[in-house]
Amino acid sequence: MAKETADFIVIGGGIAGASVSYELSTHGKVVLLEMESAAGYHSTGRSAAVMSENYGPALWSRLVTASRSFLEQPPEGFTNVSLVTPRGALFLAREGEEAQFSAQAEELVRRGVTIEQASAEEALRFCPVIRTDAFVRAMYEPDCMDIDTEALLSGYLKLFRSRGGQVVTKAKAERIVRSGGVWTVSTPKGTFEAPVVINAAGGWVQEVATLAGLSYRNVVPFRRTAVTFGPPAGSDIHTWPMTFDVAETFYFKPEAGRIMVSPVDMSPSEPCDAQADELEVAIAIDRIHTFTTMEVRTVKHKWGGLRTFAPDHEPVIGADPEEPSFIWLAGQGGNGVMGGCCGSPPRR
Ligand SMILES: Cc1cc2nc3c(=O)[nH]c(=O)nc-3n(C[C@H](O)[C@H](O)[C@H](O)COP(=O)(O)OP(=O)(O)OC[C@H]3O[C@@H](n4cnc5c(N)ncnc54)[C@H](O)[C@@H]3O)c2cc1C
């Protein structure tokens, strides 16, 4: 069985692991271990693929703002396609939610994000299917963008490999031991040694830390369900924005000629190959019928994915308090794709 030595071992081949591997590869030899047969199989491959500067808690939304220039102007050789395309986001508030709505608007203006406030009726020009009687205020964020997650992930991995980085798939970290200042990580693909381990295992970060003998930090996964259905006949959906309610009970957006909707569920889950929850599928459809004029005739596709959070929902990035050579890159929640690209300056 192979035994390899590196400067850094990164555990997890989602967007977190791929981006940190790329960044670290200018500082030393990096081995990226992924337990599945391909990178991006779990959360990263299941997201709504949107970047909005009005999404997530305070620190995350600042990381999103800091990631924007990288997404718009990735480094030379990163990709041949545009990583982002304009989508726009529409936020809707019901009666009683005005204070929350105003606080969000003020914070966005403070951060220099362009927004346009409107009445519910005026919002029809952005998204013609909302039920205006359900809402009292609307805010449009024109710079919200769709992210080509596949291009982002493969751009990171391509440049990482070109710098000599190694991606090892089907390499689940099963045993993690530190001795004499070196971590030894045992996998079905062999044993890997390095002085520093980066824990970027998404829904499995707590499990990986426990394997390494470290204390419980309560960074754990929650399942989210998503559904797609056919758009209303004859409608030109491609210009519609990602539409959210500020109370966070649903969002929907155009997705490859269909409408994607999520009831924004957040159920505690074991780390696993998450599946759509049937009750949440029904709730998603009900939200579409309640808040829009669309009718869901057939569900075309449904899926589940994990979003992993610390108790305060903010990022968990940095050395473990007990062991400085064990670095967490975790708690990406619902911002991991849009907010994880702020590690290096953009191309000038
Ligand atoms: C329905 C849904 C919609 C979302 N929408 C958005 C959105 O619009 N925008 C956005 O930015 N974010 C969104 N997110 C969140 C985003 O997908 C996550 O924040 C992000 O993908 C997390 O990336 P990650 O690398 O931490 O996790 P993952 O992509 O899950 O990667 C972790 C990897 O670690 C591997 N691993 C685990 N244990 C081990 C081990 N022991 N050894 C080796 N490998 C291991 C796993 O196989 C996995 O590939 C959404 C999530 C969901 C579920």
The ligand as a Tripos MOL2 file, in Angstrom:
@<TRIPOS>MOLECULE
LIG
   53    58     1     0     0
SMALL
NO_CHARGES

@<TRIPOS>ATOM
      1 C1        -30.1840   22.5920   -1.9020 C.3       1 LIG1
      2 C2        -28.9520   23.4190   -1.6320 C.ar      1 LIG1
      3 C3        -28.8390   24.6740   -2.2170 C.ar      1 LIG1
      4 C4        -27.6810   25.4450   -2.0180 C.ar      1 LIG1
      5 N1        -27.5560   26.6110   -2.6900 N.ar      1 LIG1
      6 C5        -26.4030   27.3280   -2.5900 C.ar      1 LIG1
      7 C6        -26.2120   28.5000   -3.3730 C.ar      1 LIG1
      8 O1        -27.0720   28.9080   -4.1740 O.2       1 LIG1
      9 N2        -25.0210   29.1390   -3.2520 N.ar      1 LIG1
     10 C7        -24.0280   28.7190   -2.3830 C.ar      1 LIG1
     11 O2        -22.9880   29.3490   -2.2930 O.2       1 LIG1
     12 N3        -24.2030   27.6170   -1.6370 N.ar      1 LIG1
     13 C8        -25.3570   26.9100   -1.7290 C.ar      1 LIG1
     14 N4        -25.5270   25.7690   -0.9840 N.ar      1 LIG1
     15 C9        -24.4910   25.4180   -0.0220 C.3       1 LIG1
     16 C10       -23.2600   24.8380   -0.6860 C.3       1 LIG1
     17 O3        -23.6330   23.7680   -1.5310 O.3       1 LIG1
     18 C11       -22.2820   24.3630    0.4020 C.3       1 LIG1
     19 O4        -22.0270   25.4240    1.3120 O.3       1 LIG1
     20 C12       -20.9550   23.9220   -0.1840 C.3       1 LIG1
     21 O5        -21.1210   23.0930   -1.2980 O.3       1 LIG1
     22 C13       -20.1550   23.1950    0.8850 C.3       1 LIG1
     23 O6        -18.9480   22.7600    0.3040 O.3       1 LIG1
     24 P1        -17.9830   21.7740    1.0710 P.3       1 LIG1
     25 O7        -16.7880   21.6050    0.2300 O.co2     1 LIG1
     26 O8        -17.8320   22.2490    2.4770 O.co2     1 LIG1
     27 O9        -18.8200   20.4110    1.2140 O.3       1 LIG1
     28 P2        -18.9940   19.1960    0.1770 P.3       1 LIG1
     29 O10       -19.2500   19.6720   -1.1970 O.co2     1 LIG1
     30 O11       -20.0120   18.2820    0.7680 O.co2     1 LIG1
     31 O12       -17.5710   18.5000    0.1880 O.3       1 LIG1
     32 C14       -17.1080   17.7760    1.2840 C.3       1 LIG1
     33 C15       -16.4310   16.5470    0.7240 C.3       1 LIG1
     34 O13       -15.7550   15.8450    1.7660 O.3       1 LIG1
     35 C16       -15.7760   14.4890    1.4170 C.3       1 LIG1
     36 N5        -15.4710   13.7250    2.6420 N.ar      1 LIG1
     37 C17       -16.2230   13.6350    3.7580 C.ar      1 LIG1
     38 N6        -15.6290   12.8510    4.6720 N.ar      1 LIG1
     39 C18       -14.4530   12.4380    4.1160 C.ar      1 LIG1
     40 C19       -13.4010   11.6000    4.5670 C.ar      1 LIG1
     41 N7        -13.4320   11.0190    5.7900 N.pl3     1 LIG1
     42 N8        -12.3580   11.3760    3.7450 N.ar      1 LIG1
     43 C20       -12.3030   11.9410    2.4920 C.ar      1 LIG1
     44 N9        -13.3000   12.7320    2.0260 N.ar      1 LIG1
     45 C21       -14.3510   12.9830    2.8220 C.ar      1 LIG1
     46 C22       -17.1740   14.2810    0.8810 C.3       1 LIG1
     47 O14       -17.2650   13.1130    0.0790 O.3       1 LIG1
     48 C23       -17.3890   15.5490    0.1030 C.3       1 LIG1
     49 O15       -17.0920   15.4160   -1.2840 O.3       1 LIG1
     50 C24       -26.6460   24.9690   -1.1640 C.ar      1 LIG1
     51 C25       -26.7700   23.7090   -0.5680 C.ar      1 LIG1
     52 C26       -27.8900   22.9350   -0.8060 C.ar      1 LIG1
     53 C27       -27.9760   21.5760   -0.1740 C.3       1 LIG1
@<TRIPOS>BOND
     1     1     2 1
     2     2     3 ar
     3     2    52 ar
     4     3     4 ar
     5     4     5 ar
     6     4    50 ar
     7     5     6 ar
     8     6     7 ar
     9     6    13 1
    10     7     8 2
    11     7     9 ar
    12     9    10 ar
    13    10    11 2
    14    10    12 ar
    15    12    13 ar
    16    13    14 ar
    17    14    15 1
    18    14    50 ar
    19    15    16 1
    20    16    17 1
    21    16    18 1
    22    18    19 1
    23    18    20 1
    24    20    21 1
    25    20    22 1
    26    22    23 1
    27    23    24 1
    28    24    25 2
    29    24    26 1
    30    24    27 1
    31    27    28 1
    32    28    29 2
    33    28    30 1
    34    28    31 1
    35    31    32 1
    36    32    33 1
    37    33    34 1
    38    33    48 1
    39    34    35 1
    40    35    36 1
    41    35    46 1
    42    36    37 ar
    43    36    45 ar
    44    37    38 ar
    45    38    39 ar
    46    39    40 ar
    47    39    45 ar
    48    40    41 1
    49    40    42 ar
    50    42    43 ar
    51    43    44 ar
    52    44    45 ar
    53    46    47 1
    54    46    48 1
    55    48    49 1
    56    50    51 ar
    57    51    52 ar
    58    52    53 1
@<TRIPOS>SUBSTRUCTURE
     1 LIG1         1 GROUP 0 **** ****
